[in-house]
């Protein structure tokens, strides 16, 4: 099995590097070694490598900055994805692409299923939704995995932001009215590796699948778990979304229903708290 991986130095991509290694020949690229915005370069590289599977872990994920960098966000999250999907279609490769809970507006009171109508609130969510649609429109065989509240040892994410802030601030103000399931990059990569190791993977139906941790919490609850894991005694003050005043709007409900993933692939991720504790043990 030949696997072409993009975004190999990102949060999900870095975890996939080790998770996918036992499955076959892995050809990994970061943004310096493969310019996804150069359609000719993407086409040539895919034609040269002729992978069986293309995994696109490259993404523009700066949610607030995207409001001012709309063109960049759409270039990476939509236009580059379209070129990869077209290239995958041309050689009949399976494309795996990652998306987000931010394609929803968060108004639903229950966890979102794959058939719920998207309604992104900000530029980041809109760019990711357009990327999803580009994959579907290409006609390539594909799995789009939507996840939520992704964190990793490396990179810019909520866990690292909380730990960094705790070093310099006596009090942390954290949003308590947004609900979701924090999901580690290790859990995502492990699930993808298990899916690809199944000999019947090519017979699974193309489409969108929700891939996130079980259970739910708030950003405030997650922050408390992070601080407790490091035995840090920092005052943690809950605030509303409006009080916090982030530049980009966020969905109040980011919970994803994973029943389709379980029914199709026989995979369920652990509860977010168990997943976090396992990730912290693996990360340090």
Kinemage of the C-alpha trace (Angstrom):
@kinemage 1
@onewidth
@group {chain A} dominant
@subgroup {mainchain}
@vectorlist {calphas} color= white
{ca unk a 1} P 0.000 0.000 0.000
{ca unk a 2} L 1.407 3.381 -1.036
{ca unk a 3} L 0.161 6.318 1.014
{ca unk a 4} L 0.788 9.963 0.154
{ca unk a 5} L 0.438 12.217 3.198
{ca unk a 6} L 0.237 16.020 3.089
{ca unk a 7} L 0.580 18.296 6.106
{ca unk a 8} L 3.029 15.898 7.730
{ca unk a 9} L 4.266 18.477 10.254
{ca unk a 10} L 0.822 19.564 11.430
{ca unk a 11} L -1.044 18.269 14.459
{ca unk a 12} L -2.867 15.397 12.762
{ca unk a 13} L -0.215 14.834 10.118
{ca unk a 14} L 2.589 14.347 12.650
{ca unk a 15} L 0.552 11.700 14.482
{ca unk a 16} L -0.272 9.968 11.199
{ca unk a 17} L 3.433 9.652 10.359
{ca unk a 18} L 3.964 7.052 13.057
{ca unk a 19} L 0.479 5.529 13.009
{ca unk a 20} L 0.599 4.772 9.281
{ca unk a 21} L 4.206 3.565 9.106
{ca unk a 22} L 3.361 -0.147 9.582
{ca unk a 23} L 0.730 -0.123 6.824
{ca unk a 24} L 2.995 0.246 3.798
{ca unk a 25} L 5.108 2.795 1.961
{ca unk a 26} L 4.495 6.294 3.304
{ca unk a 27} L 5.377 9.316 1.158
{ca unk a 28} L 5.112 12.384 3.395
{ca unk a 29} L 5.103 16.050 2.466
{ca unk a 30} L 4.927 19.255 4.436
{ca unk a 31} L 4.053 22.632 2.949
{ca unk a 32} L 7.674 23.282 1.984
{ca unk a 33} L 8.131 20.055 0.033
{ca unk a 34} L 4.764 20.156 -1.748
{ca unk a 35} L 3.001 23.415 -2.565
{ca unk a 36} L -0.669 22.486 -2.498
{ca unk a 37} L -1.548 25.848 -4.023
{ca unk a 38} L 0.347 24.941 -7.210
{ca unk a 39} L -2.121 22.782 -9.131
{ca unk a 40} L 0.487 21.613 -11.653
{ca unk a 41} L 2.846 20.593 -8.864
{ca unk a 42} L 0.107 18.614 -7.107
{ca unk a 43} L -0.905 16.885 -10.340
{ca unk a 44} L 2.682 15.966 -11.246
{ca unk a 45} L 3.523 14.701 -7.777
{ca unk a 46} L 0.447 12.481 -7.537
{ca unk a 47} L 1.029 11.121 -11.052
{ca unk a 48} L 4.678 10.401 -10.214
{ca unk a 49} L 4.071 8.737 -6.861
{ca unk a 50} L 0.860 6.912 -7.929
{ca unk a 51} L -0.338 6.355 -4.350
{ca unk a 52} L -3.198 4.019 -3.504
{ca unk a 53} L -4.324 6.428 -0.821
{ca unk a 54} L -3.933 10.205 -0.454
{ca unk a 55} L -4.356 11.608 3.040
{ca unk a 56} L -4.727 15.372 3.260
{ca unk a 57} L -3.831 16.509 6.752
{ca unk a 58} L -2.879 20.004 5.592
{ca unk a 59} L -5.219 22.725 6.815
{ca unk a 60} L -5.445 26.407 7.680
{ca unk a 61} L -6.764 26.310 11.253
{ca unk a 62} L -6.250 29.843 12.632
{ca unk a 63} L -9.940 30.484 13.305
{ca unk a 64} L -9.692 34.142 14.337
{ca unk a 65} L -6.981 35.092 11.852
{ca unk a 66} L -9.056 33.606 9.039
{ca unk a 67} L -11.513 36.482 9.431
{ca unk a 68} L -8.776 38.776 8.077
{ca unk a 69} L -7.034 36.228 5.850
{ca unk a 70} L -10.025 34.936 3.947
{ca unk a 71} L -8.146 34.364 0.678
{ca unk a 72} L -5.437 32.313 2.388
{ca unk a 73} L -7.964 30.229 4.328
{ca unk a 74} L -9.949 29.402 1.185
{ca unk a 75} L -6.785 28.724 -0.828
{ca unk a 76} L -5.591 26.070 1.630
{ca unk a 77} L -8.914 24.653 2.832
{ca unk a 78} L -10.786 24.677 -0.470
{ca unk a 79} L -8.751 25.315 -3.612
{ca unk a 80} L -5.845 23.037 -2.656
{ca unk a 81} L -8.297 20.357 -1.577
{ca unk a 82} L -10.030 20.549 -4.957
{ca unk a 83} L -6.714 19.951 -6.747
{ca unk a 84} L -5.886 16.958 -4.561
{ca unk a 85} L -9.339 15.493 -5.113
{ca unk a 86} L -9.053 15.885 -8.882
{ca unk a 87} L -5.631 14.253 -8.799
{ca unk a 88} L -6.999 11.388 -6.701
{ca unk a 89} L -9.842 10.890 -9.160
{ca unk a 90} L -7.433 10.774 -12.111
{ca unk a 91} L -5.509 7.807 -10.684
{ca unk a 92} L -8.432 6.205 -8.804
{ca unk a 93} L -6.814 6.755 -5.395
{ca unk a 94} L -8.803 6.902 -2.167
{ca unk a 95} L -8.710 10.409 -0.665
{ca unk a 96} L -8.948 10.922 3.094
{ca unk a 97} L -9.626 14.501 4.098
{ca unk a 98} L -10.196 16.095 7.509
{ca unk a 99} L -12.885 18.631 8.329
{ca unk a 100} L -14.423 20.224 11.384
{ca unk a 101} L -17.403 20.790 13.647
{ca unk a 102} L -17.175 24.459 12.608
{ca unk a 103} L -19.183 23.692 9.460
{ca unk a 104} L -22.214 23.844 11.814
{ca unk a 105} L -23.689 26.879 13.563
{ca unk a 106} L -24.078 25.135 16.925
{ca unk a 107} L -27.785 25.900 17.280
{ca unk a 108} L -28.870 22.252 17.375
{ca unk a 109} L -29.502 21.037 20.951
{ca unk a 110} L -28.278 17.495 20.192
{ca unk a 111} L -25.065 16.124 18.649
{ca unk a 112} L -24.777 16.711 14.914
{ca unk a 113} L -25.157 13.846 12.447
{ca unk a 114} L -23.564 13.814 9.011
{ca unk a 115} L -26.815 14.670 7.223
{ca unk a 116} L -27.516 17.819 9.263
{ca unk a 117} L -27.423 20.963 7.143
{ca unk a 118} L -24.145 22.875 7.527
{ca unk a 119} L -24.289 26.563 8.373
{ca unk a 120} L -20.798 27.815 9.267
{ca unk a 121} L -20.555 31.027 11.270
{ca unk a 122} L -17.111 32.208 10.203
{ca unk a 123} L -14.546 32.175 7.408
{ca unk a 124} L -12.727 29.101 8.733
{ca unk a 125} L -15.899 27.019 8.786
{ca unk a 126} L -16.975 28.249 5.365
{ca unk a 127} L -13.585 27.409 3.857
{ca unk a 128} L -13.657 23.903 5.329
{ca unk a 129} L -17.208 23.341 4.082
{ca unk a 130} L -16.185 24.414 0.591
{ca unk a 131} L -13.326 21.909 0.785
{ca unk a 132} L -15.755 19.140 1.696
{ca unk a 133} L -17.924 20.015 -1.274
{ca unk a 134} L -14.924 20.112 -3.607
{ca unk a 135} L -14.021 16.552 -2.616
{ca unk a 136} L -17.572 15.309 -3.220
{ca unk a 137} L -17.828 17.150 -6.543
{ca unk a 138} L -14.594 15.602 -7.854
{ca unk a 139} L -16.120 12.133 -7.938
{ca unk a 140} L -13.074 10.559 -6.293
{ca unk a 141} L -13.434 7.779 -3.750
{ca unk a 142} L -13.208 9.527 -0.399
{ca unk a 143} L -13.685 9.590 3.354
{ca unk a 144} L -14.126 13.009 4.934
{ca unk a 145} L -13.580 12.823 8.694
{ca unk a 146} L -15.017 15.693 10.714
{ca unk a 147} L -13.523 16.079 14.161
{ca unk a 148} L -13.770 18.604 16.987
{ca unk a 149} L -11.570 20.483 19.437
{ca unk a 150} L -8.389 18.812 18.205
{ca unk a 151} L -5.254 19.079 20.322
{ca unk a 152} L -1.710 17.718 20.215
{ca unk a 153} L 1.624 17.943 21.960
{ca unk a 154} L 2.895 20.299 19.281
{ca unk a 155} L 1.396 23.298 17.569
{ca unk a 156} L -1.114 25.954 18.485
{ca unk a 157} L -4.016 24.406 20.335
{ca unk a 158} L -6.063 24.848 23.482
{ca unk a 159} L -3.953 22.555 25.683
{ca unk a 160} L -0.719 24.383 24.926
{ca unk a 161} L -2.412 27.776 25.221
{ca unk a 162} L -3.733 26.967 28.699
{ca unk a 163} L -0.396 25.597 29.914
{ca unk a 164} L 1.468 28.624 28.556
{ca unk a 165} L -0.981 31.087 30.115
{ca unk a 166} L -0.789 29.293 33.463
{ca unk a 167} L 2.921 30.117 33.666
{ca unk a 168} L 2.355 33.867 33.660
{ca unk a 169} L -1.199 34.562 34.828
{ca unk a 170} L -2.767 34.145 38.295
{ca unk a 171} L -6.234 33.805 36.753
{ca unk a 172} L -7.550 32.329 33.517
{ca unk a 173} L -10.888 33.363 32.006
{ca unk a 174} L -12.289 30.513 29.942
{ca unk a 175} L -15.529 30.166 27.984
{ca unk a 176} L -18.105 27.985 29.706
{ca unk a 177} L -21.066 28.065 27.308
{ca unk a 178} L -19.576 26.232 24.317
{ca unk a 179} L -19.902 22.437 24.411
{ca unk a 180} L -17.781 19.860 22.625
{ca unk a 181} L -15.587 16.788 22.875
{ca unk a 182} L -11.814 17.432 22.917
{ca unk a 183} L -10.152 14.944 20.561
{ca unk a 184} L -6.437 14.173 20.477
{ca unk a 185} L -4.437 13.906 17.276
{ca unk a 186} L -3.263 10.496 18.503
{ca unk a 187} L -6.841 9.205 18.702
{ca unk a 188} L -7.627 10.485 15.210
{ca unk a 189} L -4.480 8.976 13.709
{ca unk a 190} L -5.062 5.677 15.479
{ca unk a 191} L -8.603 5.473 14.146
{ca unk a 192} L -7.505 6.239 10.576
{ca unk a 193} L -4.775 3.585 10.784
{ca unk a 194} L -7.297 0.999 11.981
{ca unk a 195} L -9.671 1.909 9.169
{ca unk a 196} L -6.960 1.569 6.522
{ca unk a 197} L -5.700 -1.727 7.936
{ca unk a 198} L -9.079 -3.322 7.162
{ca unk a 199} L -8.805 -5.278 3.915
{ca unk a 200} L -12.370 -4.294 3.030
{ca unk a 201} L -11.700 -0.539 3.268
{ca unk a 202} L -12.124 -0.052 -0.477
{ca unk a 203} L -15.665 -1.411 -0.273
{ca unk a 204} L -16.747 1.132 2.342
{ca unk a 205} L -19.010 3.896 1.023
{ca unk a 206} L -17.540 7.286 0.234
{ca unk a 207} L -18.849 10.167 2.276
{ca unk a 208} L -18.601 12.182 5.468
{ca unk a 209} L -17.979 10.507 8.823
{ca unk a 210} L -17.859 12.128 12.249
{ca unk a 211} L -14.718 11.169 14.160
{ca unk a 212} L -14.504 12.667 17.630
{ca unk a 213} L -14.143 11.647 21.239
{ca unk a 214} L -17.131 10.478 23.245
{ca unk a 215} L -18.722 12.472 26.053
{ca unk a 216} L -18.858 16.241 26.354
{ca unk a 217} L -17.479 19.192 28.262
{ca unk a 218} L -16.985 22.937 27.900
{ca unk a 219} L -13.772 24.829 27.264
{ca unk a 220} L -13.856 25.724 30.961
{ca unk a 221} L -14.220 22.065 31.927
{ca unk a 222} L -11.414 21.087 29.583
{ca unk a 223} L -9.166 23.805 31.014
{ca unk a 224} L -9.808 22.497 34.516
{ca unk a 225} L -8.798 18.989 33.409
{ca unk a 226} L -5.631 20.345 31.779
{ca unk a 227} L -4.581 22.265 34.908
{ca unk a 228} L -5.353 19.331 37.182
{ca unk a 229} L -3.264 17.016 35.006
{ca unk a 230} L -0.250 19.227 35.764
{ca unk a 231} L -1.292 19.897 39.378
{ca unk a 232} L -1.449 23.624 38.678
{ca unk a 233} L -3.414 25.684 41.174
{ca unk a 234} L -4.593 28.551 38.983
{ca unk a 235} L -7.872 30.413 39.481
{ca unk a 236} L -10.201 29.470 36.653
{ca unk a 237} L -13.080 31.856 35.975
{ca unk a 238} L -15.969 30.845 33.696
{ca unk a 239} L -17.080 33.475 31.171
{ca unk a 240} L -19.671 33.555 28.406
{ca unk a 241} L -18.819 33.611 24.722
{ca unk a 242} L -19.963 37.232 24.585
{ca unk a 243} L -17.817 38.209 27.573
{ca unk a 244} L -14.737 36.553 26.094
{ca unk a 245} L -15.178 38.409 22.822
{ca unk a 246} L -13.221 36.308 20.308
{ca unk a 247} L -12.894 37.783 16.838
{ca unk a 248} L -14.510 34.858 15.007
{ca unk a 249} L -17.902 33.442 16.031
{ca unk a 250} L -17.887 29.891 17.370
{ca unk a 251} L -20.659 27.265 17.496
{ca unk a 252} L -22.165 26.849 20.967
{ca unk a 253} L -22.654 23.135 20.298
{ca unk a 254} L -19.754 21.300 18.667
{ca unk a 255} L -20.836 17.780 19.591
{ca unk a 256} L -20.701 15.231 16.770
{ca unk a 257} L -22.641 11.971 16.640
{ca unk a 258} L -20.257 9.119 15.759
{ca unk a 259} L -22.841 6.364 15.129
{ca unk a 260} L -22.155 6.241 11.379
{ca unk a 261} L -18.419 5.746 11.974
{ca unk a 262} L -19.157 2.945 14.421
{ca unk a 263} L -21.657 1.247 12.108
{ca unk a 264} L -19.421 1.463 9.019
{ca unk a 265} L -15.953 0.844 10.444
{ca unk a 266} L -16.618 -0.660 13.880
{ca unk a 267} L -14.655 2.124 15.555
{ca unk a 268} L -15.483 4.267 18.584
{ca unk a 269} L -13.173 6.748 20.248
{ca unk a 270} L -12.807 6.826 24.021
{ca unk a 271} L -14.439 9.386 26.288
{ca unk a 272} L -12.687 12.738 25.918
{ca unk a 273} L -11.351 12.665 29.503
{ca unk a 274} L -9.890 9.163 29.139
{ca unk a 275} L -8.505 10.158 25.750
{ca unk a 276} L -6.887 13.259 27.215
{ca unk a 277} L -5.231 11.329 30.038
{ca unk a 278} L -3.935 8.729 27.584
{ca unk a 279} L -2.644 11.477 25.296
{ca unk a 280} L -0.871 13.238 28.164
{ca unk a 281} L 0.856 9.999 29.129
{ca unk a 282} L 1.968 9.467 25.541
{ca unk a 283} L 3.026 13.072 25.020
{ca unk a 284} L 5.289 13.460 28.049
